[in-house]
Amino acid sequence: MPNHALNDTANESIAIYLRSDEAEIDLSTTHKKFYLSELISVNPDTNILVGLTDFECPYTFYTIREGINDNITLGFPTTAFPTGEFRTSTIPTGNYDIDELLPVLNALTCFIDANIVLTFSELTNKLTLTRTGTVTTFSFADTTNCGTELGIPRNIMINPALTQPTTLTSPYILDNTINLAGTSCIYVRINNLGIKNLNSRGDSDGTICKVIADELPDEYIYYRPAEYFYFKTNKDQIREIDIEILDDQYRPINLEGGIFSLTLSLHFSYKRFQRFTREYYLRPPPENRDNTEKKIIE
């Protein structure tokens, strides 16, 4: 018998409890594919609704993550190479405060080779880059992926194939403040059920919820919604569930061995026909216009 107000069919609602360490396919620590031993199937006249009703995840991921936001590519002209050289360096993975990060940055090859020293102002929360020598210009290439963390806006980064690295002049105070707070939220995405929620660009990306990351590292992040939402899928059969967890910029997260778990609730409702109330239209809706106008003529 139905056991939820959203369920108006004879099918019982279903709760699916998923643990990341029990996935059939591990694409990463936060991208998993699960395969159900029993097929969930409905009649053609029935919609499957899905909602996330429970989620927990350990805050074991880092502020600086390998391959995500650890890369700096710096361009700088020299006397020997006036058109500029480029150096790429990688920040070691980890959680940093500015006192820990600043000596790490100053030890990177890209800054050493360019004779650039970074300093930090507690008054403005911004980094200043000072280049010594006869040539004092430099640039960040657009392959730099830690702009948010270091306060480097995208609009001052250059494409090395198009622009010489002379756009910034020492001493240069970076435009934005540093941000070492980590991700503000986690997006839970189901990639294969046709969920049509939209992101900031208006794209439909399968995101089922946004979980606020309001805990400290090494604590658990819990989903505490003010209201539960359920979304229509485009499936009448479900056996595979493709789950992905992303940070607040839709970038992959590495839980460094941590395990997340969640509960998906499925409800079933009969499909309805689109209904039009004639009083609200100057003309009949397009799909009914011919028949309606014919009736009016008759």
C-alpha positions in Angstrom: 0.0 0.0 0.0 1.1 3.6 -0.6 3.0 5.1 2.4 3.6 8.7 1.5 1.4 11.6 0.5 3.2 12.0 -2.8 2.4 8.4 -3.7 -1.0 8.0 -5.3 -0.4 4.6 -6.9 -0.6 1.1 -5.6 3.2 0.9 -5.4 4.9 1.2 -2.1 7.5 3.9 -1.7 11.1 2.7 -1.6 14.1 3.9 0.4 17.5 3.1 -1.1 20.4 3.2 1.4 23.8 3.7 -0.3 27.3 3.7 1.1 30.2 4.8 -1.0 32.4 1.8 0.0 29.7 -0.6 -1.3 29.5 0.8 -4.8 30.0 -1.5 -7.8 32.2 0.9 -9.7 34.6 3.4 -8.0 35.3 6.3 -10.4 36.8 8.3 -7.5 36.2 8.6 -3.8 33.2 10.8 -4.5 31.9 9.4 -7.8 30.3 6.0 -7.5 28.0 3.8 -9.5 25.6 1.4 -7.7 23.7 -1.5 -9.4 20.5 -2.7 -7.7 20.0 -6.5 -7.6 16.3 -6.0 -8.0 15.0 -3.9 -10.8 12.7 -1.0 -9.9 10.0 -0.8 -12.6 6.7 1.0 -13.1 3.9 1.0 -15.7 4.1 3.6 -18.5 1.4 5.7 -16.8 3.5 6.2 -13.7 6.2 8.7 -12.8 9.1 7.9 -10.4 9.9 10.7 -8.0 13.2 10.8 -6.2 14.5 12.8 -3.3 17.5 12.9 -1.0 16.3 12.4 2.5 19.6 11.7 4.3 23.3 12.4 3.7 26.5 12.4 5.7 30.1 12.9 4.7 33.3 13.3 6.6 35.1 16.6 6.2 38.3 14.8 5.2 39.0 16.7 1.9 41.6 19.4 1.7 41.5 23.1 0.8 44.3 22.6 -1.8 43.6 19.4 -3.8 45.7 17.7 -6.4 44.8 18.5 -10.0 41.9 20.7 -8.8 43.4 23.9 -7.4 47.1 23.3 -6.9 48.6 24.7 -10.0 50.3 28.1 -10.6 51.7 29.1 -14.1 53.7 32.3 -13.9 55.0 34.2 -16.9 57.8 36.7 -16.7 60.1 38.5 -19.2 63.8 38.5 -18.6 66.8 40.3 -20.2 67.7 37.1 -22.0 64.1 36.3 -23.0 62.3 39.7 -23.3 59.2 38.0 -24.8 58.8 36.0 -21.6 59.3 32.6 -20.0 56.7 30.5 -18.2 57.2 28.4 -15.1 54.6 26.0 -13.6 54.6 25.0 -10.0 52.4 22.8 -7.8 51.3 23.6 -4.3 51.4 20.4 -2.1 48.0 19.0 -1.2 46.7 19.9 2.3 44.8 22.3 4.5 46.6 25.6 5.1 46.3 28.8 6.9 48.1 31.8 5.5 51.1 31.4 7.9 51.6 27.9 6.6 50.9 28.7 2.9 53.1 31.8 2.6 56.5 30.0 3.0 55.3 27.2 0.7 54.4 29.8 -2.0 57.8 31.6 -1.7 59.6 28.2 -2.1 57.9 27.4 -5.4 60.1 27.4 -8.4 57.9 29.7 -10.5 58.4 32.5 -8.0 62.0 31.8 -7.2 63.0 31.9 -10.9 61.1 35.1 -11.4 62.7 36.7 -8.3 59.3 37.3 -6.8 58.6 37.4 -3.1 55.0 37.2 -1.8 53.9 39.0 1.4 50.6 39.1 3.2 48.7 41.9 4.7 46.5 41.1 7.7 44.8 44.5 7.2 43.5 43.7 3.7 43.8 39.9 3.6 45.6 40.2 0.3 48.9 39.0 -1.1 51.4 41.3 -2.6 54.0 40.2 -5.2 57.2 42.1 -5.4 59.7 41.3 -8.2 63.3 42.5 -7.9 65.7 43.1 -10.8 65.8 45.3 -13.9 62.5 43.8 -15.3 59.6 44.0 -12.9 56.6 42.8 -15.0 54.9 39.4 -14.8 51.6 37.6 -15.5 49.6 34.6 -14.4 48.6 32.2 -17.2 45.0 31.1 -17.5 46.0 27.5 -16.6 46.4 28.7 -13.0 43.6 27.0 -11.1 44.0 28.3 -7.6 42.9 31.8 -8.3 40.0 31.7 -5.7 42.3 30.5 -2.9 45.1 33.1 -3.7 42.9 36.0 -4.7 43.8 36.0 -8.4 40.8 37.0 -10.5 40.3 35.4 -13.9 40.3 38.7 -15.7 44.0 39.3 -15.0 45.1 35.9 -16.3 46.4 35.6 -19.8 46.5 33.1 -22.6 50.3 32.5 -23.2 49.7 31.8 -26.8 48.2 35.2 -27.4 49.6 37.7 -24.8 53.1 38.4 -23.6 53.6 38.1 -19.8 53.9 41.8 -19.1 50.4 42.7 -17.8 51.2 43.1 -14.1 53.9 45.4 -12.6 55.7 44.9 -9.3 54.8 45.5 -6.6 51.3 44.2 -7.4 48.6 43.7 -4.8 46.3 40.9 -5.9 42.8 42.1 -6.6 40.9 39.7 -4.3 41.4 38.5 -0.8 42.7 35.1 -0.1 40.1 32.3 0.6 41.4 29.3 2.5 38.1 28.5 4.1 37.5 25.6 1.8 34.2 24.7 0.1 31.1 26.3 1.5 28.8 23.5 0.4 28.6 20.1 -1.3 26.5 19.4 -4.4 25.1 15.9 -4.6 24.4 14.9 -8.2 22.7 12.0 -9.8 23.9 11.7 -13.3 21.6 9.2 -14.9 18.0 9.8 -13.7 17.2 12.8 -15.8 16.7 15.3 -12.9 16.3 18.7 -14.5 17.4 21.1 -11.7 19.4 24.1 -13.0 22.8 25.5 -12.1 23.9 29.2 -12.3 24.4 28.9 -16.1 20.9 27.5 -16.6 22.2 24.1 -17.4 20.4 20.9 -16.3 23.1 18.9 -14.5 21.3 16.4 -12.3 22.0 18.1 -9.0 19.6 16.8 -6.4 20.6 18.9 -3.4 23.0 21.4 -1.9 24.5 20.4 1.5 26.0 23.2 3.6 29.5 22.4 4.7 29.3 24.1 8.1 31.5 21.7 10.1 35.2 21.9 10.8 37.7 19.5 9.2 37.6 16.0 10.6 34.0 16.3 11.6 30.9 15.0 9.8 28.8 17.1 7.4 25.1 16.3 7.7 22.2 17.2 5.4 19.7 19.2 7.4 17.1 20.4 5.0 14.4 22.9 5.9 12.1 21.0 3.5 12.4 17.8 1.5 12.1 18.0 -2.3 11.2 15.3 -4.7 12.0 15.4 -8.4 10.5 13.6 -11.4 12.9 11.2 -13.2 12.8 10.4 -16.9 12.9 6.6 -16.2 10.4 3.9 -15.9 13.1 1.4 -14.8 15.9 1.9 -12.4 18.8 -0.5 -11.8 21.9 1.8 -12.0 22.4 4.9 -9.8 25.4 7.2 -10.7 26.2 9.4 -7.7 28.7 12.3 -7.7 29.7 14.8 -5.0 31.2 18.2 -6.0 32.4 21.3 -4.2 30.9 24.8 -4.4 32.5 25.4 -7.8 31.3 22.0 -9.2 34.8 20.5 -8.9 35.5 17.0 -7.8 36.3 16.3 -4.2 38.7 13.7 -2.8 37.6 12.3 0.5 41.1 10.8 1.1 39.6 7.5 2.0 36.5 8.9 3.8 33.2 7.1 3.3 29.9 9.0 2.5 26.4 7.5 2.8 23.0 8.7 1.7 19.3 7.7 1.4 17.3 8.1 -1.7 13.5 8.0 -1.3 11.4 6.9 -4.3 7.7 7.7 -4.6 5.3 6.9 -7.5 2.6 9.1 -8.9 0.3 8.8 -11.9 1.0 10.9 -14.9 -1.4 13.8 -15.6 -2.6 15.4 -18.8 -1.7 19.0 -19.3 -4.7 21.1 -18.5 -5.6 24.4 -20.0 -8.1 26.9 -18.7 -9.5 28.8 -21.6 -10.2 32.0 -19.7 -6.4 32.6 -19.3 -5.6 32.5 -23.0 -6.2 35.1 -25.7 -6.0 32.3 -28.2 -6.2 28.5 -27.5 -2.9 26.8 -26.7 -1.0 25.7 -29.9 -1.7 22.0 -29.5 -5.5 22.6 -29.2 -5.8 25.6 -31.5 -7.0 23.8 -34.6 -9.7 21.7 -32.9 -10.9 24.6 -30.8 -11.1 27.0 -33.7 -12.9 24.4 -35.7 -15.4 24.0 -32.8 -15.8 27.8 -32.7 -16.5 27.9 -36.5 -19.0 25.1 -36.2 
